[in-house]
Amino acid sequence: MGFTLPGLVLLLVIAGICGGIGRAIAGGTHGGCLVSIALGFIGALLGSWLANQMGLPEPFSILIGGRTFPVLWSIIGAALFVAVVHLISRRS
C-alpha cells in the first residue's frame, strides 16, 4: 500500500516534529526543517531497532497510509543519534 500525497506530507511533518524534539533533548544541531525530518526518520529506524533488540513494546505509534510510525522511538533514536554525533565531533 503506497502513501497518498497528504499521507506523505503528514509523515514528513510528524518525522520533523520527532526529530526536532530529539535534537532539543540532545542539545541541538545546526540545520533546519530538513535536518529535523532526516533525524526523525533516522531516529525511527535506530530507536525501533534498539527497542526490538531489548524486547521493548511500541507504546506510541501513529498509523499513516497503512503503516505505523513509532513516535516515541523516533524521538529517543534521534536524541541518541544527535548525542553520538556530538561525541564524535568533539573528539576530532
C-alpha positions in Angstrom: 0.0 0.0 0.0 1.5 3.3 -1.1 1.3 6.7 0.5 -1.0 9.4 -0.7 0.3 12.9 -1.0 -1.5 14.1 2.2 -0.2 11.0 4.0 3.3 11.7 2.9 3.1 15.3 4.0 1.7 14.2 7.3 4.5 11.7 7.7 7.1 14.3 6.9 5.6 16.7 9.5 5.5 14.1 12.2 9.1 13.0 11.5 10.2 16.6 11.6 8.5 17.2 14.9 10.0 14.0 16.4 13.5 14.9 15.0 13.2 18.4 16.4 12.2 17.1 19.9 15.1 14.7 19.7 17.5 17.4 18.7 16.3 19.6 21.6 16.8 16.8 24.1 20.3 16.0 22.9 21.5 19.6 22.7 20.6 20.5 19.2 22.5 20.6 15.9 22.8 23.1 13.1 20.2 22.9 10.4 16.5 23.5 9.9 13.4 21.5 8.9 15.1 19.1 6.6 17.6 18.1 9.2 14.8 17.6 11.7 12.9 15.4 9.2 16.0 13.4 8.5 16.7 13.0 12.2 13.1 11.9 12.7 13.5 9.1 10.2 16.9 8.1 11.4 15.6 8.1 14.9 12.7 5.9 13.9 15.0 3.3 12.4 17.5 3.5 15.3 15.0 3.7 18.1 12.8 0.9 16.7 15.9 -1.4 16.2 17.1 -0.7 19.7 13.7 -1.3 21.2 13.3 -4.6 19.2 16.8 -5.7 20.4 15.8 -5.1 24.1 12.3 -6.6 23.6 10.5 -3.3 24.4 7.0 -2.7 23.1 6.0 0.2 20.9 4.0 2.4 23.3 3.0 5.3 21.0 2.8 5.0 17.2 0.7 6.7 14.5 -0.9 4.9 11.6 -0.3 6.6 8.3 -1.1 5.1 5.0 -1.5 1.6 6.5 1.9 1.8 8.2 2.9 2.7 11.7 5.4 5.4 12.6 7.0 4.9 16.0 6.8 8.3 17.6 8.4 7.6 20.9 11.2 5.5 19.5 11.8 8.1 16.8 12.3 10.8 19.4 14.6 8.6 21.5 16.5 7.4 18.5 17.0 10.9 17.2 18.3 12.1 20.6 20.7 9.2 20.8 21.9 9.8 17.2 22.5 13.5 17.9 24.3 12.7 21.1 26.6 10.3 19.4 27.3 12.8 16.6 28.2 15.4 19.3 30.6 13.0 21.0 32.3 12.1 17.7 32.6 15.7 16.5 34.1 16.9 19.9 36.9 14.3 19.7 38.1 15.5 16.3 
